Amino acid sequence: MPETTATEGQGIQAEEPERPRLRDPEGTRRRILAAALQEFSAKGIDGARVDAIAERAGTNKRMLYYYFGSKDDLFRAVLRQRLAERAPMSRERDRTGPARLVDLHDRLEGSTDYVRLLMWEGLERGRRREVEQELLRRESLVEWCDEVREAQRRGDVPDDLDAEQLVLSELALVMFPFAFPQITRMVTGKLPTDPEFRADRRAFLDRLTSRFDA
């Protein structure tokens, strides 16, 4: 039986038909959302560039517009996804118990991109009549205020404070270091991501809640 030469072997391989690429619309959509989350978190809505998002996602602007329509629509889709995944204001957590501030801190610590999205939304879209998923977000916040009033009636939370102002203040108290890492660093000498700061902050929030409720 004659031996097959290297040249003949290469020729046989070259004659094999090229396999067609499989289309993956859901995978492309996920990559665009992930890339847009990074771009929007870093640069905001107006500063984000569509071509940069497309490049991060390994696709082109035409596909981005095909799936999401516009840059504003893409931002809304990103925020909608983050709200659905793990919004810190989720009603699943204990919002009036003794560990409420520590719990909220832990949630925000894993959602700094969400905090940045909210900041950019407030800066660039906050004056509009409604923001993305406003009715659902407002419903969650209203329920939070109602839970505070119920805790006040039980005597678990001081009842001489306005419930809405208390909710707003607790959100601001916990969110501030993540929203303003530069001020956190100037005050404490540490960034919010520093393990020592995280431990100190959790301990402080725990003690503050105990004294406040007492």
C-alpha positions as CSV (number, residue, x, y, z in Angstrom):
1,M,0.0,0.0,0.0
2,P,1.6,3.3,-1.0
3,E,2.5,5.8,1.7
4,T,0.6,9.1,1.8
5,T,3.0,12.0,1.5
6,A,2.8,15.1,3.7
7,T,1.8,17.2,0.8
8,E,-1.1,14.8,-0.1
9,G,-2.2,14.8,3.6
10,Q,-2.3,18.6,3.6
11,G,-4.3,18.6,0.5
12,I,-6.9,16.2,2.0
13,Q,-7.3,18.4,5.0
14,A,-7.7,21.5,2.9
15,E,-10.6,19.8,1.0
16,E,-12.7,19.3,4.1
17,P,-15.6,21.7,4.1
18,E,-15.5,24.6,6.6
19,R,-17.9,24.2,9.5
20,P,-20.5,27.0,9.6
21,R,-20.4,29.3,12.7
22,L,-23.4,28.8,15.0
23,R,-25.4,31.9,15.7
24,D,-26.0,32.6,19.4
25,P,-28.4,35.6,19.8
26,E,-28.8,35.1,23.5
27,G,-25.0,34.9,24.0
28,T,-24.5,38.1,22.0
29,R,-27.2,39.9,24.0
30,R,-25.6,38.8,27.3
31,R,-22.1,40.0,26.1
32,I,-23.5,43.4,25.1
33,L,-25.2,43.8,28.4
34,A,-22.1,42.9,30.3
35,A,-20.0,45.2,28.2
36,A,-22.5,48.0,28.6
37,L,-22.6,47.6,32.4
38,Q,-18.8,48.2,32.5
39,E,-19.0,51.2,30.1
40,F,-22.0,52.9,31.7
41,S,-20.6,52.3,35.3
42,A,-17.3,54.0,34.3
43,K,-18.5,56.8,32.1
44,G,-22.2,57.3,32.6
45,I,-25.0,57.4,30.0
46,D,-23.8,60.4,28.0
47,G,-20.1,59.6,28.2
48,A,-20.4,55.9,27.2
49,R,-19.5,55.1,23.6
50,V,-21.5,52.7,21.6
51,D,-18.5,51.5,19.5
52,A,-16.5,50.9,22.8
53,I,-19.4,48.8,24.1
54,A,-19.6,46.8,20.8
55,E,-15.8,46.3,20.9
56,R,-15.9,45.0,24.5
57,A,-18.8,42.6,23.5
58,G,-16.9,41.3,20.5
59,T,-19.6,42.4,18.1
60,N,-20.5,45.5,16.0
61,K,-22.7,48.6,16.5
62,R,-25.3,47.3,14.0
63,M,-26.0,44.3,16.3
64,L,-26.2,46.5,19.3
65,Y,-28.8,48.7,17.7
66,Y,-30.6,45.6,16.4
67,Y,-31.0,44.2,19.9
68,F,-31.5,47.3,21.9
69,G,-32.5,50.2,19.6
70,S,-30.5,53.0,21.1
71,K,-28.0,53.9,23.8
72,D,-30.7,55.0,26.2
73,D,-32.6,51.8,25.6
74,L,-29.4,49.8,26.3
75,F,-28.9,51.7,29.6
76,R,-32.4,51.0,30.6
77,A,-31.9,47.3,29.8
78,V,-28.7,47.2,31.9
79,L,-30.4,48.8,34.8
80,R,-33.5,46.6,34.5
81,Q,-31.3,43.5,34.6
82,R,-29.4,44.7,37.7
83,L,-32.7,45.5,39.4
84,A,-34.0,42.1,38.6
85,E,-30.8,40.3,39.7
86,R,-30.0,41.8,43.1
87,A,-31.2,45.3,43.8
88,P,-30.1,46.2,47.4
89,M,-33.6,47.6,48.1
90,S,-35.1,44.1,47.5
91,R,-38.0,43.2,49.8
92,E,-36.4,39.9,50.6
93,R,-34.1,41.4,53.3
94,D,-34.9,42.4,56.9
95,R,-35.3,46.1,56.6
96,T,-36.1,46.9,60.3
97,G,-34.2,44.4,62.3
98,P,-31.0,45.0,64.4
99,A,-28.7,43.9,61.6
100,R,-30.4,45.9,58.8
101,L,-27.6,48.4,58.2
102,V,-24.9,45.7,58.1
103,D,-27.1,43.7,55.8
104,L,-27.6,46.6,53.5
105,H,-23.9,47.3,53.6
106,D,-23.1,43.8,52.6
107,R,-25.5,43.9,49.7
108,L,-24.1,47.2,48.4
109,E,-20.6,46.0,48.8
110,G,-21.3,43.4,46.1
111,S,-23.2,45.8,43.9
112,T,-20.9,48.8,43.4
113,D,-21.7,48.8,39.7
114,Y,-25.3,49.2,40.7
115,V,-24.5,52.2,42.9
116,R,-22.6,53.8,40.1
117,L,-25.5,53.2,37.7
118,L,-27.8,54.9,40.1
119,M,-25.4,57.9,40.5
120,W,-25.2,58.4,36.7
121,E,-29.0,58.0,36.4
122,G,-29.5,60.7,39.0
123,L,-27.0,63.0,37.4
124,E,-28.0,62.6,33.8
125,R,-31.7,61.5,33.9
126,G,-32.9,62.4,37.4
127,R,-35.0,65.4,36.2
128,R,-37.1,63.3,33.9
129,R,-40.6,62.6,34.9
130,E,-39.9,58.8,35.3
131,V,-36.9,56.6,35.4
132,E,-36.5,52.9,34.5
133,Q,-38.9,50.6,36.4
134,E,-39.9,53.6,38.6
135,L,-43.3,52.1,39.6
136,L,-41.7,48.8,40.8
137,R,-38.9,50.6,42.6
138,R,-41.3,53.0,44.3
139,E,-43.5,50.2,45.4
140,S,-40.5,48.5,47.1
141,L,-39.5,51.7,48.8
142,V,-43.1,52.4,50.0
143,E,-43.3,48.9,51.4
144,W,-40.0,49.6,53.2
145,C,-41.5,52.7,54.8
146,D,-44.6,50.7,55.8
147,E,-42.4,48.1,57.5
148,V,-40.7,50.9,59.4
149,R,-44.0,52.2,60.6
150,E,-45.0,48.7,61.7
151,A,-41.7,48.3,63.6
152,Q,-42.3,51.7,65.2
153,R,-45.7,50.5,66.4
154,R,-44.1,47.4,67.9
155,G,-41.5,49.6,69.6
156,D,-38.5,48.1,67.7
157,V,-37.6,51.4,66.0
158,P,-37.9,54.9,67.5
159,D,-41.4,56.2,66.8
160,D,-40.6,59.9,66.9
161,L,-38.9,59.9,63.5
162,D,-40.6,60.2,60.1
163,A,-40.5,56.8,58.4
164,E,-39.7,58.2,54.9
165,Q,-36.9,60.3,56.2
166,L,-35.5,57.4,58.2
167,V,-35.5,55.1,55.1
168,L,-33.8,57.9,53.1
169,S,-31.2,58.5,55.8
170,E,-30.3,54.8,56.3
171,L,-29.9,54.4,52.5
172,A,-27.6,57.5,52.4
173,L,-25.6,56.4,55.4
174,V,-24.7,53.0,53.9
175,M,-24.5,54.0,50.3
176,F,-22.2,57.0,50.7
177,P,-18.8,55.3,51.0
178,F,-19.5,53.3,47.8
179,A,-20.8,56.3,46.0
180,F,-17.9,58.6,47.0
181,P,-14.8,56.4,47.5
182,Q,-12.5,59.5,47.2
183,I,-14.1,61.2,50.2
184,T,-14.0,57.9,52.1
185,R,-10.3,57.7,51.5
186,M,-9.7,61.3,52.5
187,V,-11.6,60.8,55.8
188,T,-10.4,57.4,56.8
189,G,-7.2,56.9,54.7
190,K,-8.8,53.7,53.2
191,L,-10.9,52.9,50.2
192,P,-14.3,51.1,50.6
193,T,-12.7,48.0,49.1
194,D,-10.0,47.8,51.7
195,P,-10.7,44.8,54.0
196,E,-9.8,46.8,57.1
197,F,-12.3,49.5,56.2
198,R,-15.0,46.9,55.5
199,A,-14.5,45.3,58.9
200,D,-14.5,48.7,60.7
201,R,-17.5,49.9,58.8
202,R,-19.6,46.8,59.5
203,A,-18.7,47.0,63.2
204,F,-19.6,50.7,63.3
205,L,-22.9,50.1,61.6
206,D,-23.8,47.3,64.0
207,R,-23.0,49.5,67.0
208,L,-24.8,52.5,65.5
209,T,-28.0,50.5,64.9
210,S,-28.0,49.1,68.5
211,R,-27.6,52.6,70.0
212,F,-30.1,54.1,67.7
213,D,-32.8,51.5,68.4
214,A,-32.1,51.6,72.1
